[in-house]
Amino acid sequence: MNEIKQEKFDKNEQYSLSKRERVYYSLANLPHTILAGIFTLTFVDYFWNTFVLNQFLFITAQIIYVAVNALNDFYLGRVSDKTDYKRWGSRRLIYIKWGGVLWALVFFSLWFPWSYTNQIIIFIHYLVSVIAFDMLLTLVILVWIALMPELTEDPDERNQMSLNNQYFLIIGALPVLISFVVFQMGMSAFHIYTGVCAIICAVCYYFVASNLEEKPELYEEQIDVGLLQALKELGASKSFITVTIFRAFRQINISLGLSFIFAYIFIFGVDEITASLLYYLLTTVIALLGFFLYKNLSRKYEMRSLMVWGMGIHVILNIIAFFVVLPREFEILVWFFLLISFIVQGYVLFDFPVLSLVIDEDEVEHNTRREGLILGVNAFFNKIGESIGPIIGTSILLLFTFQQKSEIQGDLAIVGIKFLLFIVQGIFIAIGAISLYYFPLYGEKLQKLRAELSKMHKEKADAFRAKL
């Protein structure tokens, strides 16, 4: 593993943001966790399992969804880059403030069935819901992620902000897991519950956007190039390509996680309420232990090395887990392997910080800040992964004779559930690890990048203040 050299730009630097500002930034992860979490946990169960949406129509909707929303990511990412901050007061925060409110409203409205039996109407409802929900998710989350590299250039401070994100994820994960139980109680209770969640989320986004400040001095004088030229420059970036591959395959696994709890419940060996509580502890307290572990290791080792090693261990763990829990009498051990897994995958702490390094490199090389475009192009491939995941998951379940809307599954279906949980996800983790192995921003190259970026930002800030 590559150790961090103790040079000028290291952990002894004072953070540029106040503790309150870092908390305000991370607070946005609370509504994000609630809205995206409940949707991800429920939408496949709601449309595919409960309303038994035809598999052909389900796949067709997924293909249309990825085509529409992936193309929208280019526009939604670039629109904030080109927003006139002098006219609107900001170029990012305005979308968090009002886009977050609209997103919460759409989230609440999509759980009202258009039809209980008509497959075409259910198909249209599903298609409209996933497209509208994801467009607003992209609009809000892209600009929120884009704020991190703008607010601070210090990788350690970015890691701390990512850790703060996890604290709010812990809070947000509780209503997500509760929603799994509420959903089983019937749609009337679920409608009330999602309405309360939507109000809380809208208020949070408005509050966050009202209490943060952007840094217009970093982009006031920049000259934007055309979209095709910008895409050409991104396509030549090894840093961007390697991180994008990692994030796209990670997105596939995310879509194979919460969305398929309705299937994994058959191998958990406990009732739904107990499973929900245990899964909550795994995704919060246990995951937080993993974050602390990697945060401490990052003081000695570089993010790239920690991520590659962590993912390699994760793959090996998944393979072992599959063969150990294959006999039905050992299924209860799935909880042991999930516990270890959530600690090992603490490497996701570095997801946003590594992506921020790509943005830093782009600014140094091209003297322009275009976080929105970079994140939008990255999201284009994430959406492909997000759409492919449910197709892969449902197809594998059906291949192993999984019975929709059934409370009992055969032995072959149980094997398929375990195969999906461990082997399929392990394959995608391995692909991501191989890609990150070739990520170039580490060692002396990273130190040089940080020095050049700091110098550039100081010059921009001095020029901006001179005009005031």
C-alpha positions as CSV (number, residue, x, y, z in Angstrom):
1,M,0.0,0.0,0.0
2,N,1.2,3.5,-0.8
3,E,1.9,5.5,2.4
4,I,1.2,9.2,2.5
5,K,4.3,11.4,2.5
6,Q,4.4,14.1,5.2
7,E,4.8,17.1,3.0
8,K,3.6,20.7,3.0
9,F,0.0,19.8,2.1
10,D,-0.9,17.3,4.8
11,K,-3.1,16.7,7.8
12,N,-1.7,19.5,9.9
13,E,-3.4,22.1,7.8
14,Q,-6.2,23.9,9.4
15,Y,-9.6,23.1,7.9
16,S,-10.9,25.9,5.7
17,L,-14.6,25.4,6.8
18,S,-16.1,25.9,10.3
19,K,-17.5,22.8,12.0
20,R,-21.0,24.3,11.6
21,E,-20.5,24.7,7.8
22,R,-19.3,21.1,7.5
23,V,-22.4,19.9,9.5
24,Y,-24.7,22.0,7.3
25,Y,-23.2,20.5,4.2
26,S,-23.6,16.9,5.5
27,L,-27.2,17.6,6.7
28,A,-28.3,17.3,3.1
29,N,-27.5,13.6,3.2
30,L,-30.4,13.2,5.6
31,P,-33.2,13.9,3.2
32,H,-31.2,12.3,0.4
33,T,-31.0,9.1,2.4
34,I,-34.7,9.1,3.3
35,L,-36.1,9.9,-0.2
36,A,-33.7,7.7,-2.2
37,G,-33.7,5.0,0.5
38,I,-37.4,4.5,0.7
39,F,-37.8,4.6,-3.1
40,T,-34.9,2.1,-3.6
41,L,-36.2,-0.2,-0.9
42,T,-39.8,-0.2,-2.2
43,F,-40.1,0.5,-5.9
44,V,-39.2,-3.0,-7.2
45,D,-41.4,-4.6,-4.5
46,Y,-44.2,-2.2,-5.2
47,F,-44.4,-2.4,-9.0
48,W,-42.8,-5.8,-9.9
49,N,-43.7,-7.9,-6.9
50,T,-46.9,-6.4,-5.5
51,F,-48.6,-5.4,-8.8
52,V,-46.8,-8.3,-10.7
53,L,-45.7,-6.1,-13.5
54,N,-44.9,-8.2,-16.6
55,Q,-41.2,-8.9,-16.9
56,F,-41.1,-7.8,-20.5
57,L,-42.8,-4.5,-19.6
58,F,-40.5,-4.1,-16.6
59,I,-37.4,-4.5,-18.7
60,T,-38.8,-2.2,-21.4
61,A,-39.5,0.5,-18.8
62,Q,-35.9,0.1,-17.4
63,I,-34.5,0.6,-20.9
64,I,-36.6,3.7,-21.7
65,Y,-35.8,5.0,-18.2
66,V,-32.0,4.7,-18.6
67,A,-32.1,6.2,-22.1
68,V,-34.1,9.3,-21.1
69,N,-32.5,9.9,-17.7
70,A,-29.0,9.2,-18.7
71,L,-29.2,11.7,-21.5
72,N,-30.8,14.2,-19.1
73,D,-27.7,13.9,-16.8
74,F,-25.6,15.7,-19.4
75,Y,-28.0,18.7,-19.3
76,L,-28.8,18.6,-15.6
77,G,-25.1,18.5,-14.8
78,R,-24.2,21.3,-17.1
79,V,-27.1,23.6,-16.3
80,S,-25.8,24.5,-12.8
81,D,-22.3,25.1,-14.3
82,K,-23.8,27.7,-16.6
83,T,-26.2,29.3,-14.1
84,D,-25.7,33.0,-13.6
85,Y,-24.9,33.4,-9.9
86,K,-25.3,37.2,-10.1
87,R,-28.9,36.8,-11.2
88,W,-29.9,33.9,-9.0
89,G,-27.6,34.4,-6.0
90,S,-25.9,31.1,-6.6
91,R,-25.3,28.5,-9.2
92,R,-25.7,25.4,-7.0
93,L,-27.7,26.2,-3.9
94,I,-30.8,27.4,-5.7
95,Y,-31.3,23.9,-7.1
96,I,-30.9,22.4,-3.6
97,K,-33.3,24.8,-2.1
98,W,-36.2,24.6,-4.6
99,G,-35.3,21.3,-6.4
100,G,-35.3,19.5,-3.1
101,V,-38.8,20.7,-2.3
102,L,-40.1,19.6,-5.7
103,W,-38.3,16.2,-5.3
104,A,-40.0,15.6,-2.0
105,L,-43.4,16.4,-3.5
106,V,-42.9,14.0,-6.4
107,F,-41.7,11.3,-4.0
108,F,-45.0,11.5,-2.1
109,S,-47.2,11.5,-5.1
110,L,-45.8,8.4,-6.9
111,W,-47.1,5.9,-4.3
112,F,-50.8,6.4,-5.3
113,P,-51.7,3.5,-7.7
114,W,-53.1,4.4,-11.1
115,S,-54.4,0.9,-11.6
116,Y,-54.3,-2.4,-9.7
117,T,-54.8,-4.7,-12.6
118,N,-54.2,-3.0,-16.0
119,Q,-50.6,-3.9,-17.0
120,I,-50.3,-1.0,-19.5
121,I,-51.4,1.6,-16.9
122,I,-49.1,0.0,-14.3
123,F,-46.3,0.1,-16.8
124,I,-46.9,3.8,-17.6
125,H,-47.1,4.7,-13.9
126,Y,-43.8,2.9,-13.2
127,L,-42.1,4.5,-16.1
128,V,-43.3,8.1,-15.3
129,S,-42.4,7.6,-11.6
130,V,-38.8,6.4,-12.0
131,I,-38.1,9.0,-14.7
132,A,-39.5,11.9,-12.7
133,F,-38.0,10.8,-9.4
134,D,-34.6,10.2,-10.8
135,M,-34.5,13.5,-12.8
136,L,-35.0,15.4,-9.6
137,L,-32.7,13.2,-7.6
138,T,-30.0,14.0,-10.2
139,L,-30.7,17.7,-10.2
140,V,-30.4,18.0,-6.4
141,I,-27.7,15.4,-5.6
142,L,-25.3,16.4,-8.4
143,V,-25.1,20.0,-7.2
144,W,-24.8,18.9,-3.6
145,I,-21.8,16.7,-4.5
146,A,-20.4,19.5,-6.7
147,L,-20.3,21.7,-3.6
148,M,-17.7,19.6,-1.8
149,P,-14.7,20.3,-4.0
150,E,-15.7,24.0,-4.2
151,L,-16.0,24.4,-0.5
152,T,-12.6,22.9,0.4
153,E,-9.6,21.6,-1.5
154,D,-8.2,19.6,1.5
155,P,-8.7,15.8,1.0
156,D,-8.7,15.2,4.8
157,E,-11.4,17.8,5.3
158,R,-13.4,16.2,2.4
159,N,-12.9,12.8,4.2
160,Q,-14.3,14.4,7.4
161,M,-17.3,15.7,5.5
162,S,-17.9,12.2,4.1
163,L,-17.7,10.8,7.6
164,N,-20.2,13.5,8.7
165,N,-22.5,12.3,5.9
166,Q,-22.5,8.9,7.5
167,Y,-23.8,10.3,10.8
168,F,-26.8,11.7,9.0
169,L,-27.2,8.5,7.0
170,I,-27.6,6.7,10.3
171,I,-30.5,9.0,11.2
172,G,-32.0,8.8,7.7
173,A,-31.7,5.0,7.5
174,L,-34.1,4.5,10.4
175,P,-37.2,5.9,8.7
176,V,-36.1,4.0,5.6
177,L,-36.1,0.7,7.5
178,I,-39.3,1.6,9.3
179,S,-40.9,2.2,5.8
180,F,-40.3,-1.5,5.1
181,V,-42.6,-2.4,8.0
182,V,-45.1,0.3,7.2
183,F,-45.3,-0.8,3.6
184,Q,-46.5,-4.3,4.9
185,M,-49.3,-2.5,6.9
186,G,-51.1,-1.3,3.8
187,M,-51.1,1.7,1.4
188,S,-53.1,4.0,3.6
189,A,-50.5,3.9,6.4
190,F,-47.7,4.1,3.8
191,H,-49.2,7.2,2.3
192,I,-49.3,9.0,5.6
193,Y,-45.8,7.9,6.4
194,T,-44.3,9.1,3.1
195,G,-46.2,12.4,3.4
196,V,-44.5,13.1,6.8
197,C,-41.1,12.1,5.4
198,A,-41.6,14.3,2.3
199,I,-42.3,17.4,4.5
200,I,-39.2,16.7,6.7
201,C,-37.0,16.3,3.6
202,A,-38.3,19.5,1.9
203,V,-37.6,21.5,5.1
204,C,-34.1,20.1,5.4
205,Y,-33.1,21.0,1.8
206,Y,-34.4,24.5,2.2
207,F,-32.5,24.9,5.5
208,V,-29.2,23.6,4.1
209,A,-29.3,25.8,1.0
210,S,-30.1,28.9,3.1
211,N,-27.1,28.4,5.4
212,L,-24.2,27.7,3.0
213,E,-22.2,30.0,0.8
214,E,-20.6,29.3,-2.5
215,K,-17.2,30.7,-3.8
216,P,-17.9,32.7,-6.9
217,E,-14.3,33.8,-7.1
218,L,-13.4,30.3,-8.4
219,Y,-15.5,30.5,-11.5
220,E,-16.4,34.2,-12.1
221,E,-13.9,34.8,-14.9
222,Q,-13.7,31.4,-16.5
223,I,-14.6,30.9,-20.1
224,D,-16.8,27.8,-20.8
225,V,-16.0,25.7,-23.8
226,G,-18.6,23.9,-25.9
227,L,-20.2,20.7,-24.7
228,L,-18.5,18.5,-27.3
229,Q,-15.1,20.0,-26.5
230,A,-15.7,19.5,-22.8
231,L,-16.7,15.9,-23.4
232,K,-13.6,15.3,-25.5
233,E,-11.4,16.6,-22.7
234,L,-13.1,14.4,-20.1
235,G,-12.8,11.4,-22.3
236,A,-9.0,11.8,-22.4
237,S,-8.8,11.9,-18.6
238,K,-7.6,8.6,-17.1
239,S,-8.7,9.7,-13.7
240,F,-12.2,10.4,-14.8
241,I,-12.5,7.0,-16.7
242,T,-11.2,4.9,-13.9
243,V,-13.4,6.5,-11.2
244,T,-16.5,6.4,-13.5
245,I,-16.1,2.7,-14.1
246,F,-15.8,2.1,-10.3
247,R,-18.9,4.2,-9.5
248,A,-21.0,2.7,-12.3
249,F,-20.4,-0.9,-11.1
250,R,-20.9,0.2,-7.5
251,Q,-24.3,1.7,-8.6
252,I,-25.3,-1.7,-10.0
253,N,-24.6,-3.3,-6.6
254,I,-26.5,-0.5,-4.8
255,S,-29.5,-1.3,-7.0
256,L,-29.1,-5.0,-6.1
257,G,-29.1,-4.2,-2.4
258,L,-32.1,-2.5,-0.8
259,S,-34.3,-3.0,-3.8
260,F,-34.1,-6.8,-3.3
261,I,-34.7,-7.1,0.4
262,F,-38.1,-8.7,-0.5
263,A,-36.1,-11.6,-1.9
264,Y,-33.2,-11.7,0.6
265,I,-35.7,-12.0,3.5
266,F,-36.1,-15.7,2.5
267,I,-32.5,-16.5,3.6
268,F,-32.3,-14.1,6.6
269,G,-33.8,-16.7,8.9
270,V,-35.7,-14.1,11.0
271,D,-39.1,-12.3,10.7
272,E,-39.4,-9.0,8.8
273,I,-39.3,-6.7,11.8
274,T,-36.2,-8.4,13.2
275,A,-34.5,-8.4,9.8
276,S,-35.3,-4.7,9.4
277,L,-33.7,-3.9,12.8
278,L,-30.7,-6.0,12.1
279,Y,-30.2,-4.5,8.7
280,Y,-30.5,-1.0,10.1
281,L,-27.7,-1.8,12.6
282,L,-25.6,-3.1,9.8
283,T,-26.1,-0.1,7.5
284,T,-25.6,2.4,10.3
285,V,-23.6,1.4,13.4
286,I,-21.5,-1.3,11.8
287,A,-20.9,0.7,8.6
288,L,-19.8,3.6,10.8
289,L,-17.2,1.4,12.4
290,G,-15.9,0.7,8.9
291,F,-15.8,4.4,8.1
292,F,-13.8,5.1,11.3
293,L,-11.4,2.3,10.4
294,Y,-10.7,3.6,6.9
295,K,-10.6,7.3,8.1
296,N,-7.8,6.3,10.6
297,L,-6.0,4.3,8.0
298,S,-6.2,7.3,5.6
299,R,-3.8,9.2,7.9
300,K,-1.1,6.7,6.9
301,Y,-2.2,5.2,3.5
302,E,-3.6,6.8,0.4
303,M,-7.3,6.6,-0.5
304,R,-6.6,4.7,-3.8
305,S,-4.6,1.9,-2.1
306,L,-7.2,1.5,0.7
307,M,-10.0,1.2,-1.7
308,V,-8.3,-1.4,-3.9
309,W,-7.3,-3.5,-1.0
310,G,-10.6,-3.2,0.7
311,M,-12.5,-4.2,-2.4
312,G,-10.2,-7.2,-3.0
313,I,-10.9,-8.4,0.6
314,H,-14.6,-7.8,0.0
315,V,-14.6,-10.0,-3.1
316,I,-12.9,-12.9,-1.3
317,L,-15.3,-12.5,1.7
318,N,-18.3,-12.8,-0.7
319,I,-17.0,-16.0,-2.3
320,I,-16.5,-17.6,1.1
321,A,-19.9,-16.5,2.3
322,F,-21.7,-18.0,-0.7
323,F,-20.3,-21.5,-0.1
324,V,-20.6,-21.4,3.6
325,V,-24.3,-20.4,3.6
326,L,-25.2,-22.6,0.6
327,P,-26.5,-25.4,2.9
328,R,-29.8,-24.2,4.4
329,E,-28.9,-25.1,7.9
330,F,-26.1,-22.5,7.8
331,E,-28.2,-19.7,6.4
332,I,-28.2,-17.8,9.8
333,L,-24.5,-17.2,9.2
334,V,-25.5,-14.7,6.5
335,W,-25.7,-12.1,9.2
336,F,-22.1,-12.8,10.3
337,F,-20.8,-12.3,6.8
338,L,-23.0,-9.2,6.3
339,L,-21.5,-7.7,9.5
340,I,-17.9,-8.3,8.3
341,S,-18.9,-7.0,4.8
342,F,-20.2,-3.7,6.1
343,I,-17.0,-3.1,8.0
344,V,-14.8,-4.0,5.0
345,Q,-16.8,-1.8,2.6
346,G,-16.0,1.3,4.7
347,Y,-13.8,2.2,1.7
348,V,-16.9,3.9,0.2
349,L,-16.0,6.7,2.6
350,F,-13.6,7.9,-0.1
351,D,-16.2,7.8,-3.0
352,F,-16.9,11.6,-3.1
353,P,-13.3,12.6,-2.1
354,V,-11.8,10.6,-5.0
355,L,-14.3,12.0,-7.4
356,S,-13.4,15.5,-6.1
357,L,-9.8,14.8,-7.0
358,V,-10.9,14.3,-10.6
359,I,-12.6,17.7,-10.5
360,D,-9.4,19.3,-9.0
361,E,-7.3,17.8,-11.8
362,D,-9.7,19.1,-14.5
363,E,-9.5,22.6,-13.0
364,V,-5.7,22.6,-12.9
365,E,-5.4,21.3,-16.5
366,H,-8.1,23.4,-18.1
367,N,-8.5,26.4,-15.7
368,T,-12.2,26.0,-15.4
369,R,-14.6,24.6,-12.8
370,R,-17.2,22.4,-14.3
371,E,-18.2,20.0,-11.5
372,G,-21.7,19.8,-12.8
373,L,-20.7,18.5,-16.2
374,I,-18.2,16.0,-14.7
375,L,-20.8,14.7,-12.3
376,G,-23.4,14.7,-15.0
377,V,-21.3,12.6,-17.4
378,N,-20.4,10.3,-14.5
379,A,-24.1,10.1,-13.6
380,F,-24.9,9.1,-17.2
381,F,-23.0,5.9,-16.6
382,N,-24.3,5.5,-13.1
383,K,-27.8,5.5,-14.5
384,I,-26.9,2.8,-16.9
385,G,-25.8,0.8,-13.9
386,E,-28.8,1.7,-11.9
387,S,-31.1,0.5,-14.6
388,I,-29.2,-2.6,-15.4
389,G,-29.1,-3.7,-11.8
390,P,-32.9,-4.5,-11.4
391,I,-32.9,-6.2,-14.8
392,I,-30.0,-8.4,-13.8
393,G,-31.5,-9.0,-10.3
394,T,-35.0,-9.9,-11.5
395,S,-33.7,-12.0,-14.4
396,I,-31.5,-14.1,-12.1
397,L,-34.3,-14.6,-9.6
398,L,-36.6,-15.8,-12.4
399,L,-33.8,-18.0,-13.8
400,F,-33.6,-19.7,-10.5
401,T,-37.5,-20.1,-10.5
402,F,-38.3,-17.3,-8.0
403,Q,-42.1,-17.0,-7.6
404,Q,-43.4,-13.5,-7.6
405,K,-45.8,-12.6,-4.8
406,S,-45.3,-15.9,-3.1
407,E,-44.5,-16.5,0.6
408,I,-42.7,-19.7,-0.1
409,Q,-39.7,-20.3,-2.4
410,G,-38.2,-23.6,-3.7
411,D,-34.7,-24.8,-3.1
412,L,-33.4,-23.6,-6.4
413,A,-34.8,-20.1,-5.9
414,I,-33.0,-20.0,-2.5
415,V,-29.7,-20.8,-4.2
416,G,-30.5,-18.0,-6.7
417,I,-31.0,-15.5,-3.9
418,K,-27.7,-16.4,-2.4
419,F,-26.0,-16.3,-5.8
420,L,-27.4,-12.8,-6.3
421,L,-26.4,-11.5,-2.9
422,F,-22.8,-12.7,-2.9
423,I,-21.4,-13.9,-6.2
424,V,-23.1,-11.4,-8.6
425,Q,-22.3,-8.5,-6.4
426,G,-18.7,-9.8,-5.9
427,I,-18.1,-9.8,-9.6
428,F,-19.1,-6.2,-9.9
429,I,-16.9,-5.2,-6.9
430,A,-13.9,-7.0,-8.6
431,I,-14.4,-5.0,-11.8
432,G,-14.5,-1.7,-9.8
433,A,-11.3,-2.7,-7.9
434,I,-9.5,-3.4,-11.2
435,S,-10.5,0.0,-12.5
436,L,-9.4,1.9,-9.4
437,Y,-6.0,0.1,-9.5
438,Y,-5.3,2.3,-12.6
439,F,-6.4,5.6,-10.9
440,P,-3.4,7.9,-11.4
441,L,-3.8,10.5,-8.7
442,Y,-1.6,9.2,-5.9
443,G,1.9,9.7,-4.6
444,E,3.9,12.5,-5.9
445,K,1.4,13.3,-8.7
446,L,-1.3,13.9,-6.1
447,Q,1.0,16.1,-4.0
448,K,1.9,18.2,-7.1
449,L,-1.8,18.5,-8.0
450,R,-2.6,19.9,-4.5
451,A,0.2,22.4,-4.6
452,E,-0.9,23.7,-8.0
453,L,-4.6,23.8,-7.0
454,S,-3.8,25.8,-3.9
455,K,-1.8,28.3,-5.8
456,M,-4.5,28.7,-8.4
457,H,-7.2,29.3,-5.9
458,K,-5.2,31.9,-4.0
459,E,-4.6,33.8,-7.2
460,K,-8.3,33.7,-8.1
461,A,-9.3,34.8,-4.6
462,D,-6.9,37.7,-4.7
463,A,-8.1,38.9,-8.1
464,F,-11.8,38.6,-6.9
465,R,-11.1,40.6,-3.7
466,A,-9.2,43.3,-5.7
467,K,-12.4,44.0,-7.7
468,L,-14.6,44.5,-4.6
